[in-house]
Amino acid sequence: MVSLYMEGNKDETSDFNGYIFDFNKDGTLVATQPSGAVSLGSWSYDKDANKYRYSIAGTDKLEKLNDSWIIISTSKTLIQLQDDNPTKNEVINFRKR
């Protein structure tokens, strides 16, 4: 789940309330809404650049994730990312439920 999504100084975490994200080993990304609707996409990891890349369609909210994200920190339950373009000033945290 998304525990934080900041775009500049604006907290937009609530845009992702109820979404459950599954990052499958085969590179597929599945976002399930509270209504049961499912959006499909993909994810990849660039080890050399220490970045994740997400591509997903379905809603304007989900499409905010379509970018490359630098890893800030990780743990067993949390991954903190920031947009690789510093002018965008976006941060997202995914928390394992």
Order of alpha helices (4+ residues) and beta strands (2+ residues): beta-beta-beta-beta-beta-beta-alpha-beta-beta-beta
